[in-house]
Amino acid sequence: MGLFDILKGVGRGSANTTQNQLITAVLGMIGSQQGGLEGFVNQLTGKGLGDIVNSWVSTGQNMPISVDQLKQALGNNAMSQLSTKTGIAPEQLTSQLTKLLPQIVDGLTPKGQIPKGDIASQGMDLLKNLMK
């Protein structure tokens, strides 16, 4: 599933509002990461999730991430910030992120490589255009 597929439902009714807020918050988190998407991937790799995150970047099947792995990789501060930004309770947030994060990283790396340039901004621009 490409990034466009993830985002194309954005702005189409209130049923997707929570997920839309989460997508926006995750793209913002990736974009604010030092080094952008590459920095985010390196952060997860540094937390021992190299095989998992590399599967998201590659063109093959995405490996799953557990709630515990996600919490350890992102840390309490990032999880708290995402919960506050989205209004999603922490336990629901982690469950949703385990499904959504692999899709977002996969969508931002459609050719199996981390693109050069500010891909998070490109994702945010795409999101803004879809919300018009």
N, C-alpha and C positions, 0 to 999 in steps of 0.2 A: 504494500500500500504506500503510495507516494504522499508527500506532504500535502499536495493539493487535495487528495482524497480525504485526509484527516481534517482539513480545514474547510472543505466545501459546504458543510452543513452549518458553519458559523453564521449567526445572525438570522437563522431561519426558525423563529419560534422560541418560546421560552423553555421547551423541553430540553434543549441543548445548552441552556445558559450556563449551568454549572460547569459542564465540560468545556465550553468556550472560554470561561474564565480560567480554568485550569490550563488549557492550551496556551492562552495568552501569558499566564504567569510563568509557565515552564519556558516558553520562548524568551521571556524577559530574563529569567534566571540564567539561561544559557548565554544570552547576549551580554549580560553584565559580568559574566565569568571572565577573569583575565585569560586572554587567548581565545575567547569565544567558544565555539563548538569544539575546537581542538583542545582547549584548556579543560573543558567539561569532560571530554573523553579521557584526557590524561588524569583528571581527578579520580574518575571511576576506576581507571586502570591502576592507579596508585593505591587504591583501597582493595586491591586483589580481585577486581572484576574484569580483568583484561579479556578473558575468553568471552565473557558475556557481552561486553560493550563492543568488542570487535565483530561479534556476530551481527550486531545492529548496524554497524557501519558497512559490513560486507554485503554482497548481493544475495547471499544465501538466507537460510532460515534464521529468524531471530530467536536466540535463547531467552528463556524467561529469567526474571529477576525476582527473588523472594522479598517479602516485606522487610525481613530482618536485614538482608543485604542492602536494600534501598535505604533504610534508616541509617545504617552504618556508613554508607557511601556519601549520602548527602548531609548527614549530621542534623542534630536537633534544631539548630538555628535556621537552616534553610527550610526544614520541614515546617517549623513554626511560622516563618514568613509566608510560605505558600498557603498554609492554612488560613492565615489572617487575610491574605490578598483575595482568596477565593471564597472564604466563608464556609469551607468544607471542614468538617471535624477531622482531626488528625488520623483517626483509625480508618475513616473512609478515604481520606486523601492518599494514604499509602497504598491502599488496595487499588484505587484508580490509577495511581502513578505506575504501579507494576505493569499495567496493561498499556498505558499511554506512552510512557517514556521510550520504550523500545520502538514504537511506531514513529515518534517524533524524530529520534536520532536517525532511524532508517530513512524517513522521508527527507531529512536534511542531507543525506549522503546517497543520492539515487544511483550513483555510478560506483558505489563501493569504496569511495575515498572521501576524505574530508576535503571539501572544496576550499580553494584559496579565496580569501575575501571575507567579508562580513556576512556570513550566511544567516546568522540570527536576525540581522536587520532585514535581510531579504525575506525571511519567514514572517517577520512582523509586518513588512510592507504588503506581503501577500494577504495576511490576515486582515489588515486595514482595508484593502481593496475588496475583499469578500464581504466585509461588514457594511459597505456602502449601500 
